[in-house]
């Protein structure tokens, strides 16, 4: 249990792909279930079109999503550490699509959405599909037990004299 709590709330250390995917999928199910419960309770107990209760419903949903922000960022930062990426890069890549979406909205240019797609695709491939650095890196020891470089070093023979 301590590992799960540390995995969800600490920004230190490394996290392998499998563990990151498992935590993110479990968080998605828990968040989805809680959002459905809030919506069902609101539908059952809110009489008619009461704007005060409707805004309470929206506030509860926003609060729940905000509560999931810290664990999501903690998982992504540790996954970035496993790939030998600094936390600043991970958080910047996470915030950049939001900034692009706001700029696209203000400029009324939907083509900027392609930039958001490109960043999400990069993060999906780099953080979600590619294995972490084998052995120790500046963020700690490998959590999967591998040693040595992640990719074999290719020797092209001696360099030619210039």
C-alpha positions in Angstrom: 0.0 0.0 0.0 2.9 2.3 0.8 4.2 1.8 -2.8 0.8 2.8 -4.2 0.6 6.0 -2.1 4.2 6.9 -3.0 3.5 6.1 -6.6 0.5 8.5 -6.6 1.8 11.4 -4.6 5.6 11.5 -4.8 7.5 13.2 -7.6 10.8 11.4 -6.7 12.2 8.3 -8.3 11.4 6.2 -11.3 8.4 4.3 -12.5 8.4 1.6 -15.2 5.8 1.5 -18.0 3.7 -1.3 -16.7 3.3 0.2 -13.2 2.5 3.7 -14.8 -0.1 2.2 -17.1 -1.7 0.2 -14.3 -2.0 3.2 -12.0 -3.3 5.5 -14.7 -5.9 2.9 -15.8 -7.0 2.3 -12.2 -7.2 6.1 -11.6 -9.3 6.5 -14.8 -11.8 3.8 -13.6 -12.0 5.3 -10.1 -12.4 8.9 -11.4 -15.0 7.8 -14.0 -17.0 5.9 -11.3 -16.9 8.9 -8.9 -17.9 11.3 -11.7 -20.9 9.0 -12.6 -21.9 8.7 -8.9 -21.8 12.5 -8.6 -23.9 12.8 -11.8 -26.4 10.2 -10.7 -26.8 11.7 -7.2 -27.4 15.1 -8.8 -29.9 13.7 -11.3 -31.8 11.9 -8.5 -31.9 14.6 -5.9 -31.9 17.9 -7.9 -35.5 19.0 -8.4 -36.0 20.5 -11.9 -33.7 23.3 -13.2 -32.1 24.6 -10.0 -29.1 26.6 -11.1 -27.5 26.6 -7.6 -27.5 22.8 -7.5 -26.4 22.6 -11.1 -23.4 24.7 -10.2 -22.7 22.6 -7.2 -22.7 19.6 -9.5 -20.2 21.3 -11.8 -18.1 22.3 -8.9 -18.0 18.8 -7.5 -16.9 17.4 -10.8 -14.2 20.1 -11.2 -13.0 19.4 -7.7 -12.8 15.7 -8.3 -10.8 16.2 -11.6 -8.5 18.7 -9.8 -7.9 16.1 -7.1 -6.7 13.7 -9.8 -4.3 16.2 -11.2 -1.5 15.7 -8.6 -1.4 11.9 -8.9 -1.5 12.1 -12.7 1.4 14.5 -12.8 3.4 12.5 -10.2 3.0 9.4 -12.4 4.1 11.2 -15.5 7.1 12.9 -13.9 8.3 9.5 -12.5 7.8 7.9 -15.9 9.8 10.8 -17.4 12.5 10.1 -14.8 12.6 6.5 -15.9 13.2 7.8 -19.4 15.9 10.2 -18.0 13.8 13.3 -18.6 13.7 16.2 -16.1 10.4 17.0 -14.3 10.4 20.5 -15.9 10.3 18.9 -19.4 7.4 16.6 -18.4 5.3 19.3 -16.8 6.1 21.6 -19.7 5.0 19.0 -22.3 1.8 18.5 -20.2 1.1 22.2 -20.0 2.0 23.1 -23.6 -1.2 21.5 -25.2 -3.3 23.6 -22.8 -1.5 26.8 -23.9 -1.9 25.8 -27.6 -5.6 25.1 -27.1 -6.1 28.5 -25.5 -4.1 30.2 -28.3 -6.2 28.3 -30.9 -9.4 29.4 -29.3 -8.3 33.0 -29.0 -6.9 33.1 -32.6 -9.9 31.1 -33.9 -7.4 28.9 -35.7 -8.3 25.2 -35.3 -5.1 24.1 -37.1 -3.2 24.8 -33.9 -5.0 21.7 -32.7 -2.5 19.6 -34.8 0.2 20.9 -32.5 -1.7 19.5 -29.5 -2.1 16.2 -31.3 1.7 16.1 -32.1 2.6 16.7 -28.5 0.2 14.1 -27.2 1.5 11.6 -29.8 5.1 12.3 -28.7 4.2 11.8 -25.0 2.3 8.6 -25.7 5.2 7.1 -27.6 8.0 8.4 -25.4 6.4 8.0 -22.0 4.0 5.2 -22.7 5.6 2.8 -25.1 9.4 3.2 -24.9 11.1 1.3 -22.0 13.0 3.3 -19.4 16.8 3.8 -19.1 18.4 0.5 -18.1 20.6 0.7 -15.0 21.0 3.7 -12.9 20.4 7.2 -14.2 20.4 10.6 -12.4 16.9 9.8 -10.9 17.9 6.4 -9.3 18.3 2.8 -10.0 16.3 0.9 -12.6 13.1 -0.4 -11.2 13.0 -3.3 -13.7 16.5 -4.6 -12.7 18.2 -4.1 -16.0 21.8 -3.0 -16.2 23.7 -1.3 -18.9 22.4 1.0 -21.6 18.9 0.7 -22.9 20.1 0.2 -26.4 23.2 -1.8 -27.4 26.2 0.3 -28.3 27.0 -0.1 -32.0 30.7 -0.3 -32.9 31.4 0.9 -36.4 35.1 0.1 -36.1 38.0 2.4 -35.8 37.5 6.0 -37.1 39.3 6.8 -40.3 42.1 9.3 -40.0 41.3 12.7 -41.4 
